[in-house]
Amino acid sequence: QVQLVESGGGSVQSGGSLRLSCAASGYTNRNYCMGWFRQVPGKEREWVASTHSDGTTYHADSVKGRFTSSLENAKRTLYLEMTSLLPEDTAIYYCAATDARLYGGSWEVLDRAEEYTYWGQGTQVTVSS
């Protein structure tokens, strides 16, 4: 049984930093993708970043240059380093996992929630102005 457990959320002032972690257990496939999404009430879940098991990482334009997703493969742990946080970054952040897919010789960017099979419980990030 696959389990994803997020940690590291909290409250911070605008311009501050936070690091989220997502520990995965029970995932046995060698080629996998782990992603970060966020959601605010009344809106759809928004893709933030995704990292493949070989370290290939993609970030959404809205967080590029401020957030960094990385994977410690040996520990099956995904991180999201968030800097220069803005009030609009306030959301519940979720990590997710699924099998990786090749497209044209590269890992396909999996940026839709429905492409992911497993989800964590979410962690709240609140950024005050």
N, C-alpha and C positions, 0 to 999 in steps of 0.2 A: 504494500500500500504506500503510495507516494504522499508525503507530507511536506508542506512548505510552511516555515515559521518565520515571520518577519519580526524585526526588532529595531529599535533606534529612533522611532518617531518622538515628537515632542513639540514644544513651543519655543520659538526663537524670534528675535527682532529682525526686521528687514535688513538685508546685508549680511546676515549671519550664515552659519553653516550647520549642517547635520549630516550624519552618515547612517544610512539604513542598511540592514543586513537581512539576508533571506537564506536560511539553512534548509537544504533539501535532503530528504531521506527517502530511501526506497526506490529511487530512480536508477534503473539499471542500464538503459540504453547509452551507448558510447557517444553518439552524436545527438546532442540535444540543444535546445535554445531556452534560455530563461529571460523573462522580460519584466519590466516595471511598467505599471499603469497607475493612473491616479483618477480619482472621481470625487466630484463635489455633488451635493444634493441637487437633483433635478437635471443633471447632465449625464451624458454618456461617459463611459470609462474611456479615458484618454491614454494613448500609448506615450510612454516617456523614453524608454530605451530597451534594447535587447542585446544580450551577449550569448554567443554560441560557445559550445564546449571547447572549441579551439581558440577562443579569445576574441574572435571577430565580433565587433561591437558596432551598433548603430544607435544614434540618438535623434530624438525629435528636434526639429528646428527651434522649437520654443525653449529648449533647455541646453542646446548646443553651446559649449563654451562655459557653461555654469555647472552642469551636472556631468558626472562620469560614472558609467556602469562598468563594473569589472567582476571577474569570476575567479575564485580560488578553486580550481577544479578538484584538487585532491580532497578538499573539505566539502565539495559540492555546495559552496556558499557564494551567493551573489551579493555584491555591494552596490550601493548608490551613494556616491559622494556628492553632496549638494552644497554649492557655495553661492554667494551673492543672491541669497533667497529673497523672493519678492512676495508681497501679500497674495498675489494671484497664484502662487505655488501652493497655497493652503488647500489641502485635500486629504482624503484617505489614500494612502499609497499601498498598492498590492503588488506582490510578485507572482509570477506565473511560470509554468514550464510546459514544454511540449517537445516532441521529436523534431529535430532540425530537418529542413528540406533543401535540396540543391535546386538551383535555377540558373541555367546558363553557366554552370561551372562555379558559381558562387553560392554561398548560403542565402536563401531567400530571406528578405526582411519581413519578419512576422510582426506586423504593427496593428493587427486587429484582435480584439479580445476573443472573438469566436475561434481564432486559430490556436488557442491555448487550451490544454486539457486539464491542467492542475492549477489550483489557486491557493494562495495563502489567505489568512484571515484579515489582513489589512492592518495598517498602522497609521495613526493620525499625525499629520504634520500641519502645524499652525504657525503662520508667519504674520506678525503684527507690524503695523507701520509706525 
